[in-house]
Amino acid sequence: MARERQLSRRSILGGAAATGLAGVALTGTTASAASAAREAREADVAVVGGGLAGLTAARDLVAAGRSVVVLEARDRVGGRVVNLKLANGGFTEGGGEFIGPTQDRIKALADSLGVATFATYNTGKNLLYKDGTRTPYATDGLLGSVPPIDVAGLANAAAVQALLDDMATKVPVDAPWTAAKAEEWDRQTFETWLRANAVIPSAKFLFDVACTSIFSAQPRELSLLHVLFYIAAAGNASTPGTLERLTETAAGAQENRFVGGSQQVPIKLAATLGDRVVLGAPVRSITLSGSKYLVAADGITVTARRVVVALPPPLAARITYDPLLPADRDQLSQRLPMGSIGKAIAVYDTPFWRADGLNGQVVSDTGIVRSTFDNSPPDASYGALMGFIEADEMRAFDASSVDEVKAAVLKDYALYFGDKAKSPTSFVLQRWDNEGFSRGGPVAYAPPGVLTEYGPALRRPAGGIHWAGTETSTYWNGYMDGAVRSGERVAKEVLAAL
Ligand SMILES: Cc1cc2nc3c(=O)[nH]c(=O)nc-3n(C[C@H](O)[C@H](O)[C@H](O)COP(=O)(O)OP(=O)(O)OC[C@H]3O[C@@H](n4cnc5c(N)ncnc54)[C@H](O)[C@@H]3O)c2cc1C
């Protein structure tokens, strides 16, 4: 057993070292295939999930002198943040990518690890593709990046946006279910509310695109209260959230990117934790035995006084808990589905659209890809067009072959950027719905009736089990920043309890 583990570990370290993960241990399939015996470890705290939330919690617990083991199901850290290799030797980001103003905690974490940021390419015109017409438009005018729809639609959209921002100020980010109008707002979908308020079709179109771009869910799927909470959460303790900050590139959530790719942050963070991070270790059960918890993963069991579960709620529900979790916590996690999302990245020799005066950002009412970004590297040594595939569009293609998706994506890119877009040098597709340890993204969302009925169970510990993950964050819920905030919050909670 010892020799088998040494061998599997060494072989993994070869690969891990290349990504900066040297020191991180691998167990799971390799180790369990080698022997039926499990590795056993003891720690003050077992952390389930090696995404930004779990790793941040572990960092703070270790800094406070506690022993920690992080159990991560995949053979990599980062969860919904991943760098994907390109055929030309470069890389692109398959998950969380952008950061922006008021996302202070992810920024501080990246700074502490020496991961710098650069501005998302945003020079030139945006493109509106609507009703079969392609309209490039400048974003430095009075309307900013708002697409040039008809005047009545613009007036309606401006009024609706102001109303949403105002309603959001009435939603406490730490307890949306306590808002004075929580019940009224939680018993209707965003679609119902939009139909009553965004009455001009072109205005409704703008909010539909904004909704699928932010949540990767259709307006009919979301509680209005959840949408208002999400807007309120798009800020920090001193700066109230706004819808604009969610949707914008300049001065918004898409403003900057990480040098070396976003996964540099969790990779470097995991490296500071060394072999406290165990890869290939999906946790199957959490069992209370006396005063301690047995956290059983493939190939390893950790005995710990406290457990941090840093997973999206629907995945946390796939673990077997003994004793059972309180009913309201389980009902909550039964009711928070993941959005449906994919990213399609087409790579070209050059970012040719820049020469046409375009910044690579599209808003469209058709096709599989309705929102795009220029994902080229900072030195523009090659071009990369990244397209989001979201909600209904993703679900329609979840079971399709990569070639089928590629054909549909390139058809859209050609409509938006011309025939050159039909011939990429390579193409990368990341479908989160088909990822066993995410099952969608970017975030779990609340349909009507969930926050008011079950919201209080979101962060309430169940005995010695504590909850983290971006879905538990008060600010920047759904974002990398929210994941980091949740890890910092849960570490404080656990330290106070230990
Ligand atoms: C396509 C896409 C685009 C996005 N774009 C942005 C963006 O531009 N900016 C931004 O800020 N955010 C973005 N996000 C969201 C952001 O990536 C997430 O909010 C954040 O990474 C969540 O971190 P987390 O640690 O809470 O969860 P996760 O990253 O999901 O981490 C959970 C970890 O737990 C592991 N796990 C699951 N089950 C088990 C188990 N049973 N046992 C052990 N481990 C388990 C998973 O493998 C994963 O590593 C995007 C997400 C996606 C999918």
Ligand as a Chemical Component Dictionary entry (heavy atoms), coordinates in Angstrom:
data_LIG
# 
_chem_comp.id                   LIG 
_chem_comp.type                 NON-POLYMER 
_chem_comp.pdbx_formal_charge   0 
_chem_comp.three_letter_code    LIG 
# 
loop_
_chem_comp_atom.comp_id 
_chem_comp_atom.atom_id 
_chem_comp_atom.alt_atom_id 
_chem_comp_atom.type_symbol 
_chem_comp_atom.charge 
_chem_comp_atom.model_Cartn_x 
_chem_comp_atom.model_Cartn_y 
_chem_comp_atom.model_Cartn_z 
_chem_comp_atom.pdbx_ordinal 
LIG C1  C1  C 0 -18.729 29.392 -17.076 1  
LIG C2  C2  C 0 -18.577 30.168 -15.803 2  
LIG C3  C3  C 0 -18.231 31.499 -15.872 3  
LIG C4  C4  C 0 -18.056 32.234 -14.721 4  
LIG N1  N1  N 0 -17.627 33.531 -14.826 5  
LIG C5  C5  C 0 -17.267 34.192 -13.706 6  
LIG C6  C6  C 0 -16.567 35.420 -13.798 7  
LIG O1  O1  O 0 -16.246 35.900 -14.900 8  
LIG N2  N2  N 0 -16.245 36.057 -12.644 9  
LIG C7  C7  C 0 -16.528 35.523 -11.413 10 
LIG O2  O2  O 0 -16.170 36.130 -10.397 11 
LIG N3  N3  N 0 -17.163 34.338 -11.300 12 
LIG C8  C8  C 0 -17.510 33.655 -12.414 13 
LIG N4  N4  N 0 -18.070 32.419 -12.316 14 
LIG C9  C9  C 0 -18.441 31.908 -10.984 15 
LIG C10 C10 C 0 -17.235 31.452 -10.165 16 
LIG O3  O3  O 0 -16.434 30.611 -10.947 17 
LIG C11 C11 C 0 -17.735 30.748 -8.912  18 
LIG O4  O4  O 0 -18.586 31.610 -8.194  19 
LIG C12 C12 C 0 -16.642 30.318 -7.955  20 
LIG O5  O5  O 0 -15.542 29.761 -8.624  21 
LIG C13 C13 C 0 -17.222 29.320 -6.953  22 
LIG O6  O6  O 0 -16.230 28.867 -6.058  23 
LIG P1  P1  P 0 -16.648 27.884 -4.887  24 
LIG O7  O7  O 0 -15.402 27.515 -4.179  25 
LIG O8  O8  O 0 -17.757 28.463 -4.117  26 
LIG O9  O9  O 0 -17.282 26.600 -5.615  27 
LIG P2  P2  P 0 -16.604 25.590 -6.643  28 
LIG O10 O10 O 0 -15.624 26.281 -7.497  29 
LIG O11 O11 O 0 -17.727 24.887 -7.318  30 
LIG O12 O12 O 0 -15.816 24.595 -5.704  31 
LIG C14 C14 C 0 -16.396 23.437 -5.168  32 
LIG C15 C15 C 0 -15.352 22.328 -5.253  33 
LIG O13 O13 O 0 -15.886 21.158 -4.637  34 
LIG C16 C16 C 0 -15.545 20.024 -5.413  35 
LIG N5  N5  N 0 -16.519 18.987 -5.098  36 
LIG C17 C17 C 0 -17.783 18.809 -5.541  37 
LIG N6  N6  N 0 -18.352 17.732 -4.939  38 
LIG C18 C18 C 0 -17.428 17.241 -4.082  39 
LIG C19 C19 C 0 -17.423 16.148 -3.160  40 
LIG N7  N7  N 0 -18.469 15.350 -2.970  41 
LIG N8  N8  N 0 -16.279 15.911 -2.451  42 
LIG C20 C20 C 0 -15.188 16.705 -2.602  43 
LIG N9  N9  N 0 -15.140 17.761 -3.459  44 
LIG C21 C21 C 0 -16.258 18.022 -4.178  45 
LIG C22 C22 C 0 -15.579 20.526 -6.831  46 
LIG O14 O14 O 0 -14.802 19.719 -7.674  47 
LIG C23 C23 C 0 -15.019 21.936 -6.684  48 
LIG O15 O15 O 0 -13.626 21.953 -6.838  49 
LIG C24 C24 C 0 -18.254 31.637 -13.461 50 
LIG C25 C25 C 0 -18.592 30.289 -13.382 51 
LIG C26 C26 C 0 -18.750 29.552 -14.538 52 
LIG C27 C27 C 0 -19.092 28.096 -14.438 53 
# 
loop_
_chem_comp_bond.comp_id 
_chem_comp_bond.atom_id_1 
_chem_comp_bond.atom_id_2 
_chem_comp_bond.value_order 
_chem_comp_bond.pdbx_ordinal 
LIG C1  C2  SING 1  
LIG C2  C3  SING 2  
LIG C2  C26 DOUB 3  
LIG C3  C4  DOUB 4  
LIG C4  N1  SING 5  
LIG C4  C24 SING 6  
LIG N1  C5  DOUB 7  
LIG C5  C6  SING 8  
LIG C5  C8  SING 9  
LIG C6  O1  DOUB 10 
LIG C6  N2  SING 11 
LIG N2  C7  SING 12 
LIG C7  O2  DOUB 13 
LIG C7  N3  SING 14 
LIG N3  C8  DOUB 15 
LIG C8  N4  SING 16 
LIG N4  C9  SING 17 
LIG N4  C24 SING 18 
LIG C9  C10 SING 19 
LIG C10 O3  SING 20 
LIG C10 C11 SING 21 
LIG C11 O4  SING 22 
LIG C11 C12 SING 23 
LIG C12 O5  SING 24 
LIG C12 C13 SING 25 
LIG C13 O6  SING 26 
LIG O6  P1  SING 27 
LIG P1  O7  DOUB 28 
LIG P1  O8  SING 29 
LIG P1  O9  SING 30 
LIG O9  P2  SING 31 
LIG P2  O10 DOUB 32 
LIG P2  O11 SING 33 
LIG P2  O12 SING 34 
LIG O12 C14 SING 35 
LIG C14 C15 SING 36 
LIG C15 O13 SING 37 
LIG C15 C23 SING 38 
LIG O13 C16 SING 39 
LIG C16 N5  SING 40 
LIG C16 C22 SING 41 
LIG N5  C17 SING 42 
LIG N5  C21 SING 43 
LIG C17 N6  DOUB 44 
LIG N6  C18 SING 45 
LIG C18 C19 SING 46 
LIG C18 C21 DOUB 47 
LIG C19 N7  SING 48 
LIG C19 N8  DOUB 49 
LIG N8  C20 SING 50 
LIG C20 N9  DOUB 51 
LIG N9  C21 SING 52 
LIG C22 O14 SING 53 
LIG C22 C23 SING 54 
LIG C23 O15 SING 55 
LIG C24 C25 DOUB 56 
LIG C25 C26 SING 57 
LIG C26 C27 SING 58 
# 
